[in-house]
Amino acid sequence: MAHDTFSRFIGGSPGQVILRLIFLSFVVGIILSALSLDPMSLVDMVIRFFNRLWNMGFDAILSLGRYFLLGAVIVIPLWLIGRVLSLGKR
């Protein structure tokens, strides 16, 4: 019972999840490399975002909303496609 709950929580068997994560890590790494981004620049971008958030006050809420919308433009359609494709598997 506990194994089923754990497998359901992580999205499959541990071996499959690890292989999927390794593959996705390579793909995302290639994409980020093509965009000339590295981990430290991403961390720096996050730190600068929170510094601007602190320094700008309420204007930062608008920036946060723009970031949310920018991300939602990618995340929501991908989620919707994933849900539609998973309907056939049930």
C-alpha positions in Angstrom: 0.0 0.0 0.0 2.7 2.5 0.9 4.7 1.6 -2.2 1.7 2.3 -4.4 1.2 5.6 -2.7 4.8 6.6 -3.2 4.8 5.5 -6.8 1.6 7.5 -7.4 3.1 10.5 -5.7 6.3 10.5 -7.8 4.4 9.7 -11.0 5.5 6.1 -11.7 8.1 3.6 -10.6 11.3 5.1 -9.2 13.4 3.8 -12.0 11.1 5.2 -14.7 10.9 8.5 -12.9 14.7 8.7 -12.6 15.2 7.9 -16.3 12.6 10.5 -17.3 14.2 13.1 -15.1 17.6 12.4 -16.5 16.3 12.7 -20.1 14.4 16.0 -19.3 17.5 17.4 -17.6 19.5 16.8 -20.7 16.9 18.4 -23.0 16.5 21.4 -20.7 20.2 21.7 -20.4 20.6 21.8 -24.2 17.9 24.4 -24.5 19.4 26.6 -21.8 22.8 26.2 -23.4 21.4 27.3 -26.7 19.9 30.4 -24.9 23.4 31.1 -23.3 22.0 30.6 -19.8 23.9 28.9 -17.1 22.8 28.0 -13.5 24.6 30.9 -11.9 22.9 33.4 -14.3 19.5 31.8 -13.4 20.3 32.2 -9.7 21.4 35.8 -10.3 18.2 36.5 -12.2 16.1 35.2 -9.2 18.2 37.2 -6.7 17.8 40.4 -8.9 14.1 39.7 -9.1 13.7 39.5 -5.4 15.9 42.6 -4.9 13.7 44.5 -7.4 10.6 43.1 -5.6 11.9 44.5 -2.3 13.0 47.9 -3.8 10.0 48.6 -6.0 7.2 47.9 -3.4 3.8 47.8 -5.0 5.1 48.1 -8.5 6.7 44.7 -8.0 3.2 43.2 -7.7 2.6 44.2 -11.3 6.0 42.7 -12.3 5.0 39.5 -10.5 1.7 39.5 -12.4 3.6 39.9 -15.7 5.9 37.0 -14.8 2.9 34.9 -13.9 1.2 35.6 -17.2 4.4 35.0 -19.1 4.8 31.6 -17.4 1.1 30.8 -17.7 1.2 31.3 -21.5 3.6 28.3 -21.6 2.4 26.2 -18.6 -1.4 26.2 -19.1 -1.4 25.0 -22.7 1.2 22.3 -21.9 -0.9 21.2 -19.0 -4.0 21.1 -21.1 -2.3 19.1 -23.8 -1.0 16.7 -21.2 -4.5 16.2 -19.8 -6.1 15.8 -23.2 -3.4 13.2 -24.2 -3.9 11.3 -20.9 -7.6 10.9 -21.5 -6.9 8.3 -24.1 -4.8 6.3 -21.7 -7.6 5.8 -19.1 
